[in-house]
Amino acid sequence: MIVLLVAACGNTSGALPAVDHEAPAISGPALDGSTVSLASLRGHPVVVNFWASWCLPCRDEFPVFRDELATLGPADGLQIVGVLF
């Protein structure tokens, strides 16, 4: 199952994030030049974080994600995908 989370600064409609639904097909370049797709991560817990460099709350989230990945990632295969817009 993939849970799609929407950052506070990007969700001004008041709509809740989609839960227990398949995420849309998302793919794009990774920092190392390879291509990342959500389909390749199926079966792993995934956090998709849409963010922007100008968004202060987005910047504040990074240490939280880093810490969670460090503690949970190795044990359960947690993957965090950041989508820059």
N, C-alpha and C positions, 0 to 999 in steps of 0.2 A: 504494500500500500504506500502511496506517495501522498503526503500532506502538503498542500500548497499554502504558504504563508504570505501575507501581504504586509509590507512595512507600513508603519503608522503614517509616514509622510506621503505615501503613495496611495492610500485608501481614504479618499475624502468623501466617498459615496455613502459610507456607513454600512456597506454590505459586508457580511462575514466571509472569511476565506472558505474556499471549497474544502470540505473534509469528507473522506470516504468516497471520493470520486477520482477517476483516473486523471492525472495531470495532462495538459495538452503536450503535444510533441514539441520539445524545446531542444535545440542543439546550437552549438556555437564554438568559437575558438577558445581554447584554454590558454593559460599564461605561457605554457611551453610550446604553443603552436599546434598541438594536436586538437582534435575535435571531441567535445564532450556532448553526449546526448542523454536525456533522461531515460530513454529506452535501455541504454547500456547499464544503467544503475538499478533496473528492476530487481526486486527481491531484497534490496537494502533499504534501511530507513534513510530518507533524503529530506533535507531542508533546502528549499529554493528561496533565496533571498534576493529580491529585486532592490537595488540600491543605486545611489548617485553620489558622486564625490562632494556635491554641494549640500547634501542632506546631513545636517548635524546628528539627528537621531540615528541615521544609518551608520555614521562613523562610530557612534557610541555602542552599536551592536557588535562590532567586530571583536572586541575582547571577550564578550559573552560567547560568541560562536567559537572562538579559538579555545576558550577554556572548556566548553562542552565537548568539542572534538577531541581535545587532549584526554578527557576523562572517559567519555563514552565511546568515541570512535573506534579505538582498538578492540574493545570488548564486543561491540555489536555491529560493526561495519558501517557506522553512521557516516554519511556523505553530506557535505555542505556545498551547494552550488550557488555562486554569486553571479547575478546577472546585472551588468552595468547598463544603465539607461541614461 
